[in-house]
Amino acid sequence: MTIERKPPSGPRRTAQEAWEAIALPTPAHPHVAVEVSRESALELAAAVQRVLAAVPEGVE
């Protein structure tokens, strides 16, 4: 059994053009930089550590 390759339809694109043609997902809410105090950042870090500590061993 032989597999025949069809020639590409349409004009050939450069790698750059092909890359730009890929539709990338856009976030519903763009990232916004927010300044937080050191205390707030430490509270958040502590909360994350508590959550991670509660995850059973072996769960990824």
N, C-alpha and C positions, 0 to 999 in steps of 0.2 A: 504494500500500500504506500503510495506516495502522497505527500502533502504539498499542495501547490500554494505558494505564497502569492497573494494578490498584490499588485503594485499599490502604493499609497494613493488614495484619491485626493485630489486637490494639490495645491502647491506645497512644496516642502517648507517646513519651518525650521528656523535655527533653534538651538537649545534654549536660548534666552526667550524667544517668542513662545516656545512650548511651555516654559516655566511660567511666563506671565499669563498664559491662557488658563492655567489651573485656578479654579475658583476656590479661594481659601475661605473657610468659615469666619464670619465676623462676629465678635461677641455682641450680645444684646446690649450690654452695658460696657462702654469702653473703660479701660483702667484709668483711675483717677488717683493722683498722688495726694495723700493726706498726711499731714503732720500730726503726730501723737506725742504725748509726753512720755518721758522715760518710765514713769510709774504705770501708765496705761499699757505700754509695751511689755513691761515685766508681768503685769497681771495677765495679759493675753498669753505670754509665753508659759506662765504657770498653769493656765487653763489647758493649754495644748499638752503640756506634760502630764496633767492629770488624766486627760482623755487617752493619751498613748499608754499610760500605765494601766488603764482599765482594759485595754485590748488583750485578749487571751494570747498566750504564747503560741507561735506558729501561724497566726493570722497575719496576712499581709494587707 
